Amino acid sequence: MPTRRVPRPFALLWGTGKVVEEAAIVGGLHAPSLQLLQYEQGEKKGQYAIRFAAYDTEGELERRPLIINEREIAALRAELQRSPKMKALLQRLVAD
């Protein structure tokens, strides 16, 4: 897993807060990352959200869609074991 401090701040146009959980791996061309965001200010204050993000080889957040290769699924799933709140939200996403 790439080493980035958690919690750490984030800022979006509609609110700011902290990245409170992160599941990330080192991929081929980028580092796929799932982040649990907790809003502290703005119109989303008090809410949680999941950001699907990628970091480049320099460790900078990429401004493009996250693409996860099927070979990366197992490693990213293992990283999610350290992020219980985010894992629970993702399970709600795929529940029948």
Residue pairs with C-beta under 8 A, 6 or more apart in sequence:
1 23
1 24
1 25
1 26
1 79
2 24
2 25
2 26
2 31
2 33
2 55
2 59
4 22
4 24
4 59
6 19
6 20
6 21
6 22
7 18
7 19
7 20
7 38
8 18
8 19
9 16
9 17
9 18
9 19
10 16
10 17
10 18
10 19
10 35
10 37
10 51
12 42
14 42
14 43
14 44
15 39
15 40
15 41
15 42
15 43
15 44
15 45
16 39
16 40
16 41
16 42
17 37
17 38
17 39
17 40
17 41
17 44
18 37
18 38
18 40
19 35
19 36
19 37
19 51
20 36
20 37
20 38
20 85
21 35
21 36
21 82
21 83
21 84
21 85
21 86
22 33
22 34
22 35
22 36
22 83
23 33
23 34
23 76
23 79
23 80
23 82
23 83
23 86
24 31
24 32
24 33
24 34
24 55
24 76
24 79
25 31
25 32
25 72
25 75
25 76
25 79
27 54
27 68
27 69
27 72
28 69
29 57
30 54
30 55
30 56
30 57
30 62
31 54
31 55
31 56
31 57
31 59
32 53
32 54
32 66
32 67
32 68
32 72
32 76
33 51
33 52
33 53
33 54
33 55
33 66
34 50
34 51
34 52
34 53
34 76
34 80
34 83
34 86
34 90
35 50
35 51
35 53
35 86
36 48
36 49
36 50
36 83
36 85
36 86
36 89
37 48
37 49
37 50
37 51
38 47
38 48
39 45
39 46
39 47
39 48
39 49
48 85
48 89
50 86
50 89
50 90
52 65
52 66
53 61
53 62
53 66
54 61
54 62
54 64
54 66
54 67
55 61
55 62
56 62
68 76
80 86
80 87
80 90
81 87
